[in-house]
Amino acid sequence: MRELSELVEVEDPAWPVLSEHLAAGPTPVRVLPVDPVAGRTCLHRLQVTARSFLGAMALECGGLVLDGGWLRVHGGGGPDLPGLGEVNDLSAAVVFGPPLRLVVGHDVLGGVFALNGPDSEDAEHPGRPGEMVYFAPDSLVWEPMDTTYSSWLLWMLAGNLDGFYEGLRWPGWREEVEGLDLDRGMAVHPFLWSAESAADLVATSRRAVPLSELTGANREYCATLGLPDPGPFGLL
């Protein structure tokens, strides 16, 4: 493993560039404070440098809250949102190597964003090593996004979330979501993967539940419907 100093003390760190995009992009975003010790520990266990956007998020940022809480992107960790190290149990990575997928974000519907690890090419799941994938609650499968982590961040900040979530946002969603704690999401009934929900999302009912309950339910739905085991969704 590389020493922490090698990962932190780099030329052209990515955080100033990322900060510019955070400030200038049209997507509403809240930058959460990072716990300095947790951030440096996370960076060391990730074994990426602060020149990368992933490294910058771990070292300099506790996480991002986009669109009033619709999407939560994990960083180094802090009082408001668990960090990448906690979500992915990176303490185990020191012994067992990096995870097959690194969970980097959760949305309010229980959707999960993850970065494929270097060994994902040999696993039975979609996407290439280093590619972002999304577990969609309306299809219950991992969907390749054909983009890297840094491009994904910039794409979101550029105002593309409305298009990505087309058909999954109801009138008044923002007011409902903005009042939620960051460890909670919205359970939709009928379920988002059902024909009833796809036909008329406006007619669905919604209630706030722990986000871990949503991801756990999605795993159970996969088993019930005979779909592939989706693997870890992150510790919440």
C-alpha positions in Angstrom: 0.0 0.0 0.0 1.1 3.5 -0.7 1.7 5.8 2.2 -0.9 8.5 3.0 1.6 11.2 2.2 2.0 9.9 -1.4 -1.8 10.2 -1.9 -2.2 13.6 -0.3 0.9 15.5 -1.3 0.3 15.7 -5.1 0.6 18.2 -7.8 -2.7 19.5 -9.4 -5.1 18.2 -6.7 -8.6 17.7 -8.1 -10.6 19.5 -5.3 -10.2 23.1 -6.7 -11.4 22.0 -10.1 -14.3 20.0 -8.6 -15.2 23.0 -6.4 -15.6 25.2 -9.4 -18.1 22.8 -10.9 -19.9 22.5 -7.6 -20.3 26.3 -7.4 -21.1 26.9 -11.1 -23.4 24.0 -12.0 -27.2 24.3 -12.3 -28.0 21.4 -10.1 -28.7 22.4 -6.5 -26.0 20.9 -4.3 -25.0 21.1 -0.7 -21.4 20.2 0.2 -21.1 18.5 3.6 -18.2 19.0 5.9 -15.7 16.2 6.2 -14.3 14.6 9.3 -10.5 15.2 8.7 -9.4 11.9 10.3 -12.1 9.9 8.6 -11.3 11.5 5.2 -7.6 10.8 5.4 -8.3 7.2 6.5 -10.7 6.7 3.7 -8.2 8.0 1.1 -5.5 5.7 2.4 -7.8 2.7 2.2 -9.0 3.6 -1.3 -5.4 3.9 -2.4 -6.2 6.7 -4.9 -4.5 10.1 -4.9 -6.0 13.5 -4.3 -5.5 14.2 -8.1 -8.6 12.1 -8.8 -12.2 13.2 -8.2 -12.7 10.1 -6.1 -9.7 11.0 -4.0 -10.8 14.6 -3.7 -14.2 13.5 -2.5 -12.7 11.3 0.2 -10.2 13.8 1.4 -12.0 17.2 1.2 -15.7 16.5 1.3 -18.1 14.8 3.7 -20.5 14.1 0.9 -22.8 15.9 -1.6 -26.6 16.4 -1.3 -28.1 17.0 -4.7 -31.6 18.2 -5.7 -32.6 18.8 -2.1 -31.7 15.3 -0.9 -32.9 13.3 -3.9 -29.3 12.0 -4.4 -26.6 11.6 -1.7 -23.0 11.1 -2.9 -20.7 9.7 -0.3 -17.3 11.4 0.4 -14.9 11.0 3.3 -17.6 11.0 5.9 -18.8 13.4 8.6 -21.6 14.0 11.0 -24.3 14.2 8.3 -23.6 11.3 5.9 -21.6 8.0 6.2 -18.4 8.1 4.2 -17.1 5.8 1.5 -15.0 3.9 4.1 -18.0 3.2 6.3 -20.5 2.4 3.5 -18.1 0.0 1.8 -16.4 -1.4 5.0 -13.0 -0.4 3.6 -11.4 -1.8 6.7 -11.8 -5.2 5.1 -10.1 -3.9 1.9 -6.8 -3.8 3.7 -7.0 -7.6 4.1 -9.1 -8.8 1.2 -8.4 -6.1 -1.5 -10.8 -3.6 -3.0 -14.6 -4.4 -3.3 -16.0 -5.7 -6.5 -18.1 -2.6 -6.6 -17.5 0.6 -4.6 -20.9 2.1 -3.6 -20.6 5.8 -4.1 -24.2 7.1 -3.9 -27.8 6.4 -3.0 -30.9 8.1 -4.1 -34.2 8.7 -2.3 -35.9 5.7 -4.1 -33.3 3.2 -3.0 -31.3 3.3 -6.2 -27.6 2.7 -5.8 -24.6 4.1 -7.8 -21.4 2.2 -7.7 -18.0 2.1 -9.4 -16.9 -1.2 -10.7 -13.6 -2.4 -9.2 -10.6 -3.8 -11.2 -11.8 -7.4 -10.8 -15.4 -6.9 -11.9 -14.5 -8.1 -15.4 -14.5 -11.7 -14.1 -17.8 -11.4 -12.2 -21.3 -12.1 -13.4 -22.6 -8.5 -13.5 -22.8 -5.8 -16.1 -20.2 -3.1 -16.8 -16.5 -2.9 -17.3 -13.8 -2.3 -14.7 -13.7 1.4 -13.8 -17.3 2.0 -15.1 -20.1 3.4 -13.2 -23.3 1.3 -12.8 -26.7 2.0 -11.3 -29.0 -0.4 -9.5 -32.4 0.8 -10.7 -35.4 0.3 -8.3 -37.8 0.3 -11.3 -36.0 -2.6 -13.0 -34.2 -4.3 -10.0 -31.0 -4.8 -12.1 -27.6 -3.1 -12.3 -27.4 -0.9 -15.4 -24.1 0.1 -16.9 -23.7 3.9 -17.3 -20.9 4.0 -19.8 -19.0 6.6 -17.9 -16.2 7.0 -15.3 -16.6 8.3 -11.8 -15.3 11.8 -12.6 -17.5 12.1 -15.7 -20.5 10.9 -13.7 -20.0 13.7 -11.1 -19.7 16.4 -13.7 -22.7 15.0 -15.6 -24.9 15.2 -12.5 -23.7 18.7 -11.6 -24.4 19.8 -15.2 -28.1 19.4 -14.6 -28.9 16.0 -16.0 -30.8 14.4 -13.1 -34.2 15.4 -14.4 -33.6 13.5 -17.6 -32.1 10.5 -15.8 -35.0 10.2 -13.4 -37.7 10.9 -16.1 -40.8 8.9 -15.2 -39.7 8.5 -11.5 -40.5 11.9 -10.2 -44.0 12.9 -9.2 -45.5 16.4 -8.8 -44.4 17.9 -5.5 -41.4 15.5 -5.2 -39.0 18.2 -4.1 -41.1 19.4 -1.2 -41.5 15.8 0.0 -37.8 15.0 -0.3 -36.3 18.2 1.2 -37.9 17.4 4.6 -36.2 14.0 4.9 -33.1 13.1 7.0 -30.3 11.8 4.9 -30.6 8.3 6.2 -34.2 8.0 4.9 -35.8 7.5 1.5 -39.3 7.2 0.0 -41.1 3.9 -0.3 -43.4 3.9 -3.2 -46.5 1.7 -3.4 -47.3 0.0 -5.8 -43.6 -0.8 -6.1 -41.6 1.1 -8.7 -41.0 -2.1 -10.7 -44.7 -2.9 -10.9 -46.8 -2.3 -14.0 -49.2 -0.2 -11.9 -46.5 2.2 -10.9 -45.1 2.5 -14.4 -48.6 3.3 -15.8 -49.4 6.0 -13.2 -46.7 7.2 -10.9 -48.9 10.1 -9.7 -51.5 7.7 -8.3 -48.9 5.9 -6.1 -48.6 6.4 -2.3 -45.3 7.2 -0.6 -44.0 7.1 2.9 -40.6 7.9 4.5 -38.6 4.9 5.6 -35.0 4.2 6.5 -32.9 4.0 3.4 -31.5 0.6 4.6 -35.1 -0.7 4.6 -35.5 0.3 0.9 -32.3 -1.4 -0.2 -33.1 -4.4 1.8 -36.6 -4.6 0.3 -35.1 -4.4 -3.2 -32.8 -7.3 -2.4 -35.9 -9.4 -1.3 -37.8 -8.4 -4.5 -34.9 -9.7 -6.6 -35.0 -13.1 -4.8 -38.8 -13.3 -5.0 -38.8 -12.5 -8.7 -36.0 -14.9 -9.5 -33.6 -12.1 -10.5 -29.8 -12.2 -9.9 -28.5 -11.5 -6.5 -27.5 -7.8 -6.7 -24.6 -8.0 -4.2 -23.8 -5.4 -1.6 -25.7 -2.1 -1.6 -23.5 -0.5 1.0 -23.8 -0.3 4.8 -26.2 2.5 5.8 
